Structure formats: structure tokens, C-alpha cells
Amino acid sequence: MNTLYINLSHLEHNYHHIRSKIGSHVKLMGVVKANAYGGSDVEIGDHLQKIGIDYLAVATTQEGKQLRQNNIEIPILIFYPQFGNLETLFEFELEPSIYSFSLWDYLVDLTRRKRIKNYPIHLKFNTGMNRLGFELNQITGLKEKLSNSFFDIKSIYSHLGYSQEPSPYRLIDTQTKKFKKIVQEFTDYFTQRPLFHLLNTSGVFNRPNLTFDMVRCGIGLYGYANHSKWDQNLKSVMSLESKIMQIRHVEKGEYIGYNKAYQCEKDGRIAILPLGYADGISRHSGNQKNKVWINGHLAPIVGNVCMDLLMIDVTHIDCQEQDKVEFFGNHQSASHFAENSGTISYEQLSHIGSRIKRKVIDYP
Ligand SMILES: *Cc1c(COP(=O)(O)O)cnc(C)c1O
């Protein structure tokens, strides 16, 4: 049986740690996109709401709808709304991020037809990452459109592409300079000053002087901040555990799993675990690239990871069927596990599949 434990007391710890970094005058937005980075967006969103987070953010309208249908009432920003299901925004009071004139025009048209006024929206600027967003040279055009419309501009923001880089870092400075220009352009423009925000988790740890009015934290709330030094004060919220299904003895020269990927150098013991790449343990973890924690030892994953199963070498480990195995959590960090599989904590966590049961716990 596989379980992804979600530790709410660790979530609270991380929340308070981040709060202590940003100070009481800065708001905190909790990012719970992609099922709260593979955890469970409803439980985590609900808990963050209870402990006083100011805002939540998700990637899609559908994700926002799911939170609203589960009693989450605080403001929710939709980072990446797409044309097509914008009506759902109004129905569930979700606040879209507007990143282009075409999306702007589409929304204006829709609100006019529905006679909706003062709808809360956010403006997203590109300052150098070259992903979504308005350009600085569109500010004049944007102001023109703003003066002819009825929106409640809740916030104006941008996103750093290199926030974990040690300072000084020229590209961060360039982005920051552009963002400060945007802040200057809009500070006195509205009767109700919007919130300005730029930083994600690593930004909070790396550039605490750039918090502006709010920061947007995802990975930090879950226990990781893209640097071992910053991780030290955070606790892992998600821990992935499994149990040994079967142990078999293998003889020198035998092969393990598909395609003869692993041949035993001597007689040994192999344990079989009930999860595979369909559950988010990538094939890049196989062939001794990665290890799992069992009874105080690390056992290498041997052979190719299968869709539903994988094999570990437990020749030198005292263990038996049904013993607990940890992939990441309290004994091995998800960022370490991810690194051995050639990826990052974000991808490893958000890949944990829907077949794996989530279990919420609230003790340390
Ligand atoms: C996902 C996301 C975040 C959160 O980033 P973390 O590094 O997980 O804190 C912040 N802002 C935007 C725009 C995002 O897409």
C-alpha cells in the first residue's frame, strides 16, 4: 500500500517561517496549483485559509473551481486563465490574471454582455522571463483601456526567472528595475492602490528586500526553497511511503526486470514495491540512479522502473515483507530524491500520481 502523507503541522511551521522572513506588513499568497504540488489542494488550501493566508493562487480556472466547491472562500488568483471557460470565473468568483490585450478584450466583451462591473482582476507583466505578460511599452495602451473599463485591479505583478541565483545577478537586477518602473507608473494611477508583487519562494529567501506588498509562495510552504541552506529551516510536508510486497532471493548472474537492465553480481535479495512510473517514480530513478530509505538504510532501485512496480536491492538490509519504505519525506528530502532522478522537487512532487492515497496528518 502506497501513501502520500501530508503533514499539516509541517505546513504550519513553513508558513510561520515564511511569515517571519517577510514581516507583518507583507501579504502572503499560497500557491496551490497542480493539486498543491502533488499533495492535495483542498486539504492544504483549507488549512492555509484557517491559519490566515491572505490569498491563494492556482494555475487554471478548473483548479480554482475545485477549491470554491470545497468551502474555500478567500480570494483566489488564477495565474494562467485560458480563453474558453472564462464564464466559470464569474460563477466561482475567481480572479484572473490578464496577460495580453487579446485576453483583456475578450474579458471586457464578456463582462459587458453579462453586465458585470468592477470585476477583480490582476495584471501580469513580462520583465525578462519572456513567458506570459504585458510588455512595459504596452503601459500607455493599457492605461487607455483601463480608463474605458470597469475592473477592480487587485494587483500588478511579474515573475523572476532566476530568483535562486546568488546575488549580485545581472538578470535579476534587470527584471527588478523594470518592475520598479511598473510600480512607479501605477502607484498613483488608481483610486484604490493595487498590490504589487514579484517574488516566489526562492526570491523570499534570496532577495528579502524585494517583497513589495505580497509574495507568492508554493514550494517553500511544502518544505523546499531550492537551496540546502534555505531548506534547513523548513520541514517536508509531503512524504511518500510504500511497503514491501514481496522479497525474493536471486542468484549471481540472474537479471532483474525488463530488458536485462540489471544483472546480479552475486547472490542477493530483491524487494518488490507497488509503485512505478505511472505513480510518478520516473524511469530515470532506475538502474541504481536513486535510492529509497528502509529500516535506517538506503536501498538502490535496480533494473528499469516498471509502470506499476519497481525493485530494490536489499541484500544487505534487514527487512521483511510489509516493512515500510520511504521515497522522500523525513529521512530523504524530495529535492535530493528528485536530483538523483535528474529533476527538481517541483516536478517530483507534482508527478505523484492519483493512484496514490493521500493521508493528512496533523502531528509533528
Ligand atoms: C508557481 C508560481 C509561483 C510559486 O513559485 P514557488 O517557487 O513554488 O514559490 C509563483 N508565481 C508564479 C507566477 C507561479 O507560476
PDBQT file of the ligand as one rigid body, heavy atoms in Angstrom, charges set to zero:
ROOT
HETATM    1  C1  LIG A 401       4.150  28.580  -9.428  1.00  0.00    +0.000 C 
HETATM    2  C2  LIG A 401       4.313  30.039  -9.314  1.00  0.00    +0.000 A 
HETATM    3  C3  LIG A 401       4.780  30.613  -8.109  1.00  0.00    +0.000 A 
HETATM    4  C4  LIG A 401       5.262  29.802  -6.941  1.00  0.00    +0.000 C 
HETATM    5  O1  LIG A 401       6.634  29.530  -7.067  1.00  0.00    +0.000 OA
HETATM    6  P1  LIG A 401       7.455  28.764  -5.930  1.00  0.00    +0.000 P 
HETATM    7  O2  LIG A 401       8.838  28.736  -6.453  1.00  0.00    +0.000 OA
HETATM    8  O3  LIG A 401       6.853  27.397  -5.828  1.00  0.00    +0.000 OA
HETATM    9  O4  LIG A 401       7.304  29.513  -4.672  1.00  0.00    +0.000 OA
HETATM   10  C5  LIG A 401       4.816  31.998  -8.026  1.00  0.00    +0.000 A 
HETATM   11  N1  LIG A 401       4.431  32.775  -9.066  1.00  0.00    +0.000 NA
HETATM   12  C6  LIG A 401       4.003  32.252 -10.236  1.00  0.00    +0.000 A 
HETATM   13  C7  LIG A 401       3.596  33.177 -11.319  1.00  0.00    +0.000 C 
HETATM   14  C8  LIG A 401       3.941  30.876 -10.405  1.00  0.00    +0.000 A 
HETATM   15  O5  LIG A 401       3.530  30.357 -11.578  1.00  0.00    +0.000 OA
ENDROOT
TORSDOF 0
